[in-house]
């Protein structure tokens, strides 16, 4: 589900913030989250996000893929800085909403892959979260 409120909205911005460099106010069961700190806006070529309630209704299955067509050394260094650390991901939508994937207690950890010609880089997260993404 890209965005529960508007199925026509598309992801138009992706930003990261390290959990260690942020202050998070999160109340379980509340659909909003407050994050203080400086978000790092990424230059991405495409982003896909889905979350679905598990069959037993206890968790959300979360899938996030962010692709980058710029495989320059500078961009690779910037992307590599986000691998293997606890972070939050902000997804900005064309309808003006922003959602945060991950919380202070259940952060996101991204993995990196690359393929194709020309070479493209891909950051992915696949995991379970106790709640759906939250509005910022």
NUDRENSE-442910 format. One line per field, with one value per residue: residue in three letters; x, y negated, z of N, C-alpha, C in turn. Coordinates in steps of 0.05 Angstrom, whole numbers. Last residue first. Layout:
N
type ALA	... $
nxx X	... $
nyy Y	... $
nzz Z	... $
caxx X	... $
cayy Y	... $
cazz Z	... $
cxx X	... $
cyy Y	... $
czz Z	... $
END
This chain:
136
type UNK	UNK	UNK	UNK	UNK	UNK	UNK	UNK	UNK	UNK	UNK	UNK	UNK	UNK	UNK	UNK	UNK	UNK	UNK	UNK	UNK	UNK	UNK	UNK	UNK	UNK	UNK	UNK	UNK	UNK	UNK	UNK	UNK	UNK	UNK	UNK	UNK	UNK	UNK	UNK	UNK	UNK	UNK	UNK	UNK	UNK	UNK	UNK	UNK	UNK	UNK	UNK	UNK	UNK	UNK	UNK	UNK	UNK	UNK	UNK	UNK	UNK	UNK	UNK	UNK	UNK	UNK	UNK	UNK	UNK	UNK	UNK	UNK	UNK	UNK	UNK	UNK	UNK	UNK	UNK	UNK	UNK	UNK	UNK	UNK	UNK	UNK	UNK	UNK	UNK	UNK	UNK	UNK	UNK	UNK	UNK	UNK	UNK	UNK	UNK	UNK	UNK	UNK	UNK	UNK	UNK	UNK	UNK	UNK	UNK	UNK	UNK	UNK	UNK	UNK	UNK	UNK	UNK	UNK	UNK	UNK	UNK	UNK	UNK	UNK	UNK	UNK	UNK	UNK	UNK	UNK	UNK	UNK	UNK	UNK	UNK $
nxx 86	50	81	70	40	74	113	144	190	223	269	298	350	378	415	446	464	504	469	464	456	461	467	448	447	399	381	340	296	274	236	240	235	212	194	179	136	108	75	32	27	18	66	103	163	185	241	265	314	363	421	463	473	486	496	543	532	513	561	592	561	568	624	626	562	513	450	404	377	318	293	242	212	161	135	81	62	32	-15	-49	-37	-21	0	-14	36	66	114	146	197	227	279	325	346	381	355	365	370	344	363	313	258	196	137	83	15	-22	-14	6	58	86	147	194	263	318	378	424	413	383	394	349	334	282	253	197	153	110	42	-27	-72	-91	-88	-83	-44	2	17	17 $
nyy -244	-184	-118	-50	-6	33	71	97	136	125	101	52	31	-7	2	-26	-6	-11	-11	52	87	75	80	68	62	51	15	18	-21	-10	-8	-50	-94	-66	-62	-112	-165	-207	-265	-293	-315	-282	-259	-247	-226	-186	-177	-128	-121	-72	-39	-15	11	-45	-98	-104	-88	-137	-166	-132	-135	-189	-188	-151	-142	-123	-142	-115	-80	-60	-29	7	40	72	103	129	116	161	188	216	262	242	173	117	88	39	15	-26	-46	-96	-120	-152	-201	-234	-247	-289	-277	-316	-332	-333	-300	-274	-245	-212	-187	-150	-112	-63	-89	-150	-182	-226	-226	-259	-236	-207	-154	-144	-185	-194	-206	-214	-223	-243	-223	-171	-189	-181	-150	-134	-165	-141	-101	-91	-41	23 $
nzz 194	204	201	181	230	281	287	227	193	129	86	49	5	-47	-105	-163	-229	-287	-351	-328	-265	-194	-123	-54	16	69	129	182	222	290	337	372	340	277	207	162	160	110	90	40	-11	-52	-64	-3	26	77	117	159	210	230	249	195	147	107	99	72	20	-3	-5	-39	-85	-99	-111	-153	-186	-201	-205	-196	-143	-108	-53	-24	29	62	119	150	216	264	278	244	217	168	174	135	95	56	10	-36	-79	-118	-162	-158	-109	-68	-2	53	118	171	234	286	313	299	320	289	288	304	363	379	419	407	402	387	380	356	324	316	321	276	219	168	99	50	-12	-52	-77	-86	-103	-96	-105	-58	0	50	48	0	-21	0 $
caxx 106	52	67	85	44	54	89	141	165	221	246	291	325	376	389	447	446	502	489	482	448	461	470	453	454	420	381	368	302	286	237	243	258	208	211	182	161	106	100	36	35	-6	57	85	146	175	217	263	286	354	393	458	479	484	470	541	545	495	538	601	565	542	613	639	588	532	477	417	394	338	300	264	220	181	144	103	61	54	3	-57	-46	-45	5	-18	11	63	89	141	173	223	253	311	339	376	370	349	388	340	367	340	274	225	152	108	35	-14	-20	-23	46	67	129	171	238	301	351	425	431	369	405	361	342	303	262	220	168	133	67	-3	-60	-78	-92	-101	-72	-8	35	0 $
cayy -262	-211	-140	-75	-16	14	75	74	134	133	120	60	45	-3	5	-17	-20	-1	-21	36	74	91	65	86	51	67	18	23	-9	-25	11	-22	-92	-82	-56	-83	-155	-184	-252	-278	-333	-295	-281	-240	-249	-185	-194	-136	-125	-97	-44	-31	25	-16	-91	-115	-69	-114	-176	-138	-110	-180	-206	-145	-155	-104	-155	-111	-103	-56	-56	8	14	75	78	137	107	144	178	189	265	258	202	130	104	51	29	-21	-30	-85	-109	-151	-174	-237	-230	-283	-278	-294	-340	-329	-325	-269	-270	-210	-208	-149	-138	-65	-66	-137	-162	-224	-215	-256	-246	-236	-166	-144	-164	-206	-189	-226	-203	-249	-244	-180	-175	-195	-164	-113	-171	-164	-94	-111	-64	0 $
cazz 207	193	215	180	204	272	302	246	207	157	87	76	11	-18	-93	-135	-211	-260	-332	-344	-290	-218	-148	-77	-10	56	100	175	196	268	315	383	357	301	230	164	171	128	95	64	11	-41	-82	-25	20	49	112	131	202	220	256	219	172	108	111	99	38	2	10	-11	-72	-91	-90	-128	-183	-187	-203	-222	-150	-129	-63	-43	19	40	107	133	188	253	299	253	245	169	172	160	96	83	16	-8	-76	-92	-157	-184	-117	-96	-21	29	94	152	206	276	312	296	318	302	283	276	352	374	405	425	390	405	370	380	324	312	341	301	238	192	121	67	7	-36	-91	-70	-108	-88	-128	-74	-28	47	55	18	-22	0 $
cxx 92	72	70	68	61	60	66	114	165	193	245	266	323	350	392	419	448	483	483	466	471	456	471	456	457	423	404	368	332	290	248	244	262	234	204	202	160	134	96	65	40	1	32	75	129	156	211	238	286	324	385	428	476	490	466	516	544	506	519	578	574	544	586	629	600	560	495	444	408	352	323	268	244	186	165	111	86	47	24	-39	-53	-55	-21	-15	10	36	90	114	170	197	251	283	325	371	362	366	371	358	365	341	302	239	182	122	60	7	-8	-31	16	54	112	150	218	274	339	398	433	386	390	370	352	309	285	227	193	149	89	21	-34	-65	-77	-107	-91	-37	27	18 $
cyy -287	-227	-166	-98	-41	6	56	79	111	131	130	78	50	11	10	-16	-9	-19	-12	14	60	74	84	68	73	56	37	31	-5	-8	-4	-1	-64	-80	-74	-77	-125	-175	-230	-268	-319	-312	-295	-264	-241	-208	-192	-153	-135	-98	-71	-34	8	-6	-61	-106	-78	-95	-154	-148	-114	-153	-197	-162	-148	-116	-136	-123	-98	-83	-52	-20	18	47	84	112	117	135	159	177	238	262	217	160	118	65	39	-6	-23	-70	-98	-138	-175	-209	-237	-269	-269	-298	-315	-337	-317	-296	-263	-238	-203	-171	-139	-92	-70	-114	-150	-206	-215	-249	-243	-249	-196	-158	-167	-183	-206	-205	-216	-227	-252	-199	-187	-177	-178	-126	-151	-170	-116	-106	-85	-25 $
czz 215	209	201	192	205	244	294	261	227	167	116	74	41	-12	-63	-124	-183	-243	-303	-357	-304	-242	-171	-102	-30	28	91	145	194	243	290	361	368	317	253	187	174	136	115	66	38	-17	-71	-40	-5	45	82	128	173	216	246	224	197	136	114	114	67	22	17	6	-43	-77	-80	-105	-156	-186	-187	-223	-176	-136	-83	-54	0	29	86	117	174	225	290	274	258	198	176	157	123	84	45	-6	-47	-91	-129	-181	-145	-108	-49	8	70	128	188	247	304	294	318	300	299	269	324	362	403	410	411	391	393	370	352	312	339	323	264	210	144	89	23	-16	-76	-87	-91	-93	-122	-99	-45	18	48	23	-2	0 $
END
